[in-house]
Amino acid sequence: MAFGRLERPLAAEPMSDINMTPLIDVMLVLVVIFIITAPLLASSIRLDLPKTDAATPIDTPRFVSLVVDRSGQTYLQDKALDLPELARQLTRIAAQNPDTEVQLRADQALPYGRVVEVMGVAQKAGLNRIGFVAEPGAVQR
């Protein structure tokens, strides 16, 4: 002891770990709440619905692949077609399901006018949902 100073015992070092117990407690409470409320979310009214041919399920919208290569040749579902035949095929597809999406893939070197022409054929046929397909990657300048 030097001049009134008391020696202290070495204290425990502080913990550097996260205390997981409160987190686990909260998660268990949430699981219990979910287990209790999940059956309540389902309809508790049991019905025996009548059957009819008129209540057919709606077809999910599908898509067709329309490709225009570097030379301007059009392909529908990998089948080469000229513009009048393409218009007939797209009209037939639109008559079956007007929500069909056209996934248009056009070559980068193709003039924009040709792409617009093919889009016009698809829109005249009644297919207004047209998506453009591109490769992911950096933009070339």
N, C-alpha and C positions, 0 to 999 in steps of 0.2 A: 504494500500500500504506500502510494506516494502522495502525500499531501491531500488526503481526504478522498481520493478516488477509489471507488469500489470496483473490484474486478467482476465482470459479468461473465456468466457462462455462455458458451457459443450457442446461438439460437439456431433453430432448424432452418435450412435453406428454403426459400419460397418454391412452391410447386409450379412447374412450367406446363403441366398437362391440363387439358380442359376437363372439367368435371362433367361427366356424361350422365350422371344420375338424374338431374332435372330434365334433361332432354328426353331420356328414355321414359320418364314418368309422363311427360306431355304426350309423347307418341302413343303410349299405351292407352291414355285417356281418349285420344282421337280414334284409335282403333275400336275401342269399345263403343264410342258414339256412332261410328260408321256401321258397326255390326248391328246396333239397335235400330238405326234409321233406314238401313238398306231395304229391309222387307216392307217398310211403310211406303217407300217410293213406288213400288209395284202396285198396279191396280188391284184392289181387293174385290172388285166385282167380277164374278165369273159369268161368262156368257157363252152360249152355244150359238154362234153366228150362223145364219142361213147360207147356203151355197148357191151361187149363180154363175153363169158363164159371162155375164156382163162385168163382173168384178175381177177382171184379169189384172195381174200386177203390171205396173207400168215398166216397160223396158228401160233399163238404164241407158242414158245416151252413150252411143258408141262413137268410134272415130274411123275415118278412112284416111289413108296416106296418099297424098298427092305430091308427086315429085316432078320438078322441071329441071332438066339437066343443062349443062353448059351450052349445048346446041339448040335448046329451046324445046326439045321433045318432052311431052308430058306423059307421065306414068300414073295410073290409078291402081293402087294395090299391086305395084310392080308389073303392071301390064301396060305396054305402050299403046297410046290412043292419040288420034288426032282431035282437034278441038270440037268438031261436031259430034263425034262419038263420045268424047268426054262429057259434053253437055247432056247427051241422052243418058249416060250412065249415072251422072250426078242427079238428074231429074228423077230417075228411078229410085235412087237411094233416098232422096228427099221425100218421095211419096211414101216410102216405107217408114221412115222416121225423120221428121223435120228437125229434130234436135241433134242429129248426127254432126259431129265436129270434123272439120277438114283440117288435117295437119299438113300444112304446106311446107315443103322443103325445096328451096330453090338454090341453085348454084350461085356462088358469090359473084362470078364474072357475068352472070345473066343480066341483060338490060332491065331496068326497073319497069319499063313499059310492058314487057312480056309477063312479068309477075302480076302486074295489075290486070292484064288481059285474062290471065287464068283465074284470078280472084273474081273478076266480073262474071266469068262463066259459072263459077260456083255459086255466086250470089243470085244470078238469074235462075239457076236451077232450084233455088229455095233453101240453100244451105248458107246461113248467115254466121255461123260459128266457125271462124277461121283462125287457126293458131299457126304461128310461124315457128319452125323448129330451127335451132341454131346450135352450134357446137360451143361448149363452154371453153373459155380461155381468154387470153389477152387480145385486145383490139389491135388489129394490124393497121398501121398508118402508112 
